[in-house]
Amino acid sequence: STVILGESGTGKELAAQAIAYSHFIPFDAKKKCFTDQYFSLFHPINIAAFPSSLIDSQLFGYMKGAFTGANNDRKGFFEDCSDCGTVFLDEFGEITRETQTKLLRVLQTRQFTRIGSNTPRTFTGRVIGATNADMALACQEGRFRKDLFYRMCSDIIITPPLREILEGSEKELYDFISLLLKPSIDSEHLEKVAAISTDWIKKNLGLDYPWPGNARELGQCIRNILVGGKYIPILEEKQNRFDLDDFFYKTPMRAEEVQQRYVRAVHQREGSILGTAKATGLNRRTIKKILDEKE
């Protein structure tokens, strides 16, 4: 079993797909074909998309008459998954305690039962769980079973946020944009379109923009630039942004006072006159003079 941790939009499902599709598929010499089809190996279910009352029926299946509306027998994800297959539990941190107990049994015994049945069935595939939740806190608060989490995390993969991948690098940004554009832009125009998008982002958002929506936001940003010529980060927390023009409009100051406050703040950050001079572009004598002046 594998756990994939990371922020929303960092490609957790893509990582799970890569694992699932790399599974070995036996070849049947008599039938002259593989025992499973490649694209039938991945069985994703988004836990957060279903009411808690329906999760069990989706995972374990049910028998006809087990509850109102159960008009036929139905296989669940675990039963439908072959030996080579993978059940992907997206947002598995949202699973209820009752279902957690049943899932733990599946991982421990490799057996489960449909709702309304006493006949045990065997699960021989792989389970991958992904979440952006703080699982350590969830376990500490009792919302998630520790024994289930430890059973799940035979392997842990952490998908890094986009800001860590780019690290303010224009080349990394260009390469990532090229990767996102490749499926939809022909090779003849790919470099030009990627360059236009990179240049717009550099000039308007800055290379240090944190991309809170990660790759998903970058993809939407590129589409906005190509269609409308601009991108406005709608979910950016404006209350944390400081409008310098508005501050000076509401708080009149003499130019000397502005410079003094600026230099002292930078010096406090840099810790030296030389560092302050480099950061501000002022010479060291000017810096020293300002620092020596009484406020």
C-alpha positions in Angstrom: 0.0 0.0 0.0 1.1 3.5 -0.7 0.2 6.9 0.7 0.7 10.1 -1.4 0.7 13.4 0.5 0.7 16.9 -1.0 -1.1 20.1 -1.5 -4.1 20.3 -3.9 -3.1 20.5 -7.5 0.4 18.9 -7.1 -0.4 15.8 -9.2 -1.2 13.2 -6.5 -3.6 11.3 -8.9 -1.0 11.4 -11.7 1.5 9.8 -9.4 -1.0 7.1 -8.4 -1.7 6.5 -12.1 2.0 6.1 -12.8 2.3 3.5 -10.1 -0.8 1.6 -11.2 0.1 1.5 -14.9 3.6 0.3 -14.2 2.3 -2.9 -12.6 3.4 -6.2 -14.2 0.7 -7.9 -16.3 1.2 -11.6 -17.0 0.9 -12.9 -20.6 -1.4 -15.8 -21.3 0.5 -18.0 -23.8 -2.5 -20.1 -24.7 -4.8 -17.1 -25.4 -1.8 -15.1 -26.8 -2.8 -12.0 -24.9 -2.2 -10.3 -21.6 -4.4 -11.3 -18.7 -5.5 -7.6 -18.1 -6.0 -4.6 -20.3 -3.6 -1.7 -19.5 -6.3 0.9 -18.9 -8.4 -1.3 -16.6 -5.7 -1.3 -13.9 -6.7 2.0 -12.3 -9.8 2.3 -10.2 -10.1 5.8 -8.7 -12.7 6.9 -6.2 -12.9 10.4 -4.7 -14.0 9.8 -1.1 -15.0 13.4 -0.6 -17.4 13.2 -3.6 -19.7 10.6 -2.1 -21.9 10.8 1.0 -20.5 8.7 3.8 -23.6 6.4 3.5 -22.6 5.5 -0.1 -18.8 4.9 0.4 -19.2 1.3 1.7 -21.4 0.4 -1.3 -18.9 1.9 -3.7 -15.9 0.1 -2.2 -17.4 -3.2 -1.1 -20.5 -3.6 -3.4 -23.9 -4.9 -2.2 -26.4 -7.6 -2.7 -29.9 -7.2 -4.2 -32.3 -6.1 -1.4 -29.6 -5.0 1.0 -31.1 -1.6 1.2 -33.8 0.6 -0.4 -32.8 1.0 -4.1 -30.5 -2.1 -4.2 -32.4 -3.7 -7.1 -29.5 -5.8 -8.4 -26.3 -7.3 -7.1 -23.4 -4.8 -7.6 -19.6 -5.3 -7.5 -17.6 -2.7 -5.5 -14.2 -1.3 -6.4 -12.3 -4.0 -4.4 -14.1 -6.8 -6.2 -13.8 -5.3 -9.6 -10.1 -4.8 -9.1 -7.9 -7.6 -10.6 -4.6 -9.0 -9.2 -2.7 -6.4 -11.3 -5.1 -3.5 -10.5 -5.0 -0.6 -8.1 -7.8 1.0 -6.0 -7.0 4.7 -5.6 -8.7 6.3 -2.6 -8.4 10.1 -3.3 -8.9 12.2 -0.1 -8.8 9.0 2.0 -8.4 11.2 5.1 -12.2 11.8 4.8 -13.2 8.2 5.3 -15.5 7.7 8.3 -14.3 5.7 11.3 -16.7 2.8 10.5 -15.3 2.5 7.0 -11.8 2.8 8.3 -12.3 -0.3 10.3 -13.6 -2.2 7.3 -10.7 -0.9 5.2 -8.2 -2.0 7.8 -9.6 -5.6 7.7 -9.2 -5.6 3.9 -5.6 -4.6 4.2 -4.9 -7.1 7.0 -6.8 -10.2 5.8 -7.3 -9.3 2.1 -11.0 -10.2 2.5 -14.2 -8.3 2.5 -18.0 -8.9 2.2 -20.6 -7.1 0.1 -23.3 -5.2 2.0 -26.1 -7.7 2.7 -23.8 -10.8 2.3 -21.9 -13.0 4.6 -19.8 -14.6 1.9 -16.1 -13.4 2.1 -14.5 -12.2 -1.1 -10.8 -11.8 -1.7 -9.0 -8.6 -2.8 -5.5 -9.2 -4.4 -4.8 -5.8 -5.8 -3.0 -2.7 -4.5 -4.4 0.2 -2.5 -3.1 3.8 -2.9 -4.4 6.6 -0.8 -3.9 10.3 -1.4 -4.7 13.4 0.7 -3.7 17.0 1.4 -4.9 16.7 5.0 -2.5 16.8 8.0 -2.7 13.1 8.8 -0.5 13.4 11.9 -3.0 15.8 13.4 -6.0 13.6 12.2 -4.5 10.6 14.0 -3.7 12.7 17.1 -7.2 14.0 17.3 -8.7 10.5 16.8 -10.3 11.3 13.5 -8.2 8.7 11.7 -7.1 5.3 13.0 -3.4 5.1 13.6 -3.2 1.4 12.8 -4.9 2.0 9.5 -2.5 4.8 8.6 0.5 2.7 9.4 -0.9 -0.2 7.4 -1.5 2.2 4.5 1.9 3.8 4.4 4.2 0.9 3.4 5.5 3.6 1.1 5.0 7.3 1.3 5.3 9.7 -1.6 5.2 13.5 -1.1 4.3 15.6 -4.2 6.1 18.9 -3.9 4.2 22.2 -4.5 4.9 24.1 -7.7 6.7 26.9 -5.9 9.3 24.5 -4.6 9.8 23.0 -8.1 10.2 26.4 -9.8 12.2 28.1 -6.9 12.0 31.4 -8.8 13.7 30.0 -11.9 12.6 31.4 -15.2 13.9 28.3 -17.0 12.0 25.9 -14.8 8.8 28.0 -15.3 9.3 27.9 -19.1 9.9 24.1 -19.0 6.8 23.5 -16.9 4.7 25.6 -19.2 6.0 23.8 -22.2 5.1 20.5 -20.5 1.5 21.7 -19.9 1.1 23.1 -23.4 2.5 20.0 -25.3 -0.7 18.1 -25.5 -2.6 21.0 -27.1 -0.1 23.1 -29.0 1.7 21.8 -32.1 5.5 21.6 -32.0 5.8 24.4 -34.5 4.3 27.0 -32.2 5.0 25.4 -28.8 8.2 27.4 -28.1 6.7 30.7 -29.0 3.5 30.2 -27.0 5.5 29.0 -24.0 7.8 32.0 -24.2 4.9 34.4 -24.4 3.3 32.9 -21.3 6.5 32.8 -19.4 7.3 36.5 -20.2 3.8 37.6 -19.2 4.0 35.8 -15.8 7.5 37.1 -15.2 6.4 40.7 -15.8 3.0 40.7 -14.1 3.1 38.1 -11.4 6.8 37.8 -10.8 9.0 34.7 -10.7 8.4 34.4 -7.0 4.6 34.1 -7.3 3.7 31.3 -4.8 1.1 29.5 -7.1 -1.3 28.5 -4.3 -3.3 26.4 -6.8 -0.1 24.7 -8.0 0.0 23.1 -11.5 -3.8 23.4 -11.8 -3.6 27.1 -11.3 -0.7 27.5 -13.7 -2.7 25.6 -16.4 -5.6 28.0 -15.9 -3.2 31.0 -15.9 -1.9 29.9 -19.3 -5.4 29.5 -20.7 -6.4 33.0 -19.5 -3.3 34.5 -21.0 -3.9 32.9 -24.4 -7.6 33.7 -24.5 -7.8 37.1 -22.8 -4.2 38.3 -22.6 -4.1 38.4 -18.8 -4.6 36.4 -15.6 -6.0 37.7 -12.3 -5.4 35.5 -9.3 -8.9 35.5 -8.0 -8.2 33.6 -4.8 -5.1 35.6 -3.8 -5.6 36.8 -0.2 -5.9 40.6 -0.8 -6.0 41.3 2.9 -2.4 40.3 3.2 -1.2 42.5 0.4 0.3 45.9 1.2 -0.6 48.8 -1.1 2.4 51.2 -0.9 0.7 53.9 -2.9 -2.4 53.8 -0.7 -0.2 53.9 2.5 1.6 57.1 1.4 -1.7 58.6 0.3 -3.1 58.1 3.8 0.1 58.7 5.7 2.0 61.8 4.4 5.7 61.7 5.1 8.8 63.7 4.2 11.1 62.0 1.7 13.9 62.0 4.4 11.7 60.1 6.8 10.7 57.6 4.2 14.3 56.9 3.4 15.3 56.6 7.1 12.5 54.1 7.9 13.3 52.1 4.8 17.1 51.9 5.5 16.6 51.0 9.2 14.1 48.2 8.2 16.5 46.8 5.6 19.5 47.0 8.0 17.5 45.1 10.7 16.8 42.4 8.1 20.3 42.3 6.6 22.2 42.7 9.8 25.1 44.7 8.4 25.9 48.1 6.6 27.4 46.3 3.6 24.3 44.1 3.2 22.1 47.1 3.5 24.0 49.0 0.9 23.7 46.1 -1.6 20.0 45.7 -0.9 19.1 49.4 -1.2 21.6 50.5 -3.8 22.8 53.3 -1.5 26.5 53.8 -0.6 27.8 52.7 2.8 28.5 56.2 4.0 24.9 57.2 3.4 23.7 54.1 5.2 25.9 54.8 8.2 24.9 58.4 8.4 21.2 57.5 8.5 21.7 54.8 11.1 23.7 57.2 13.3 20.9 59.8 13.2 18.4 59.9 16.0 14.8 59.1 15.2 
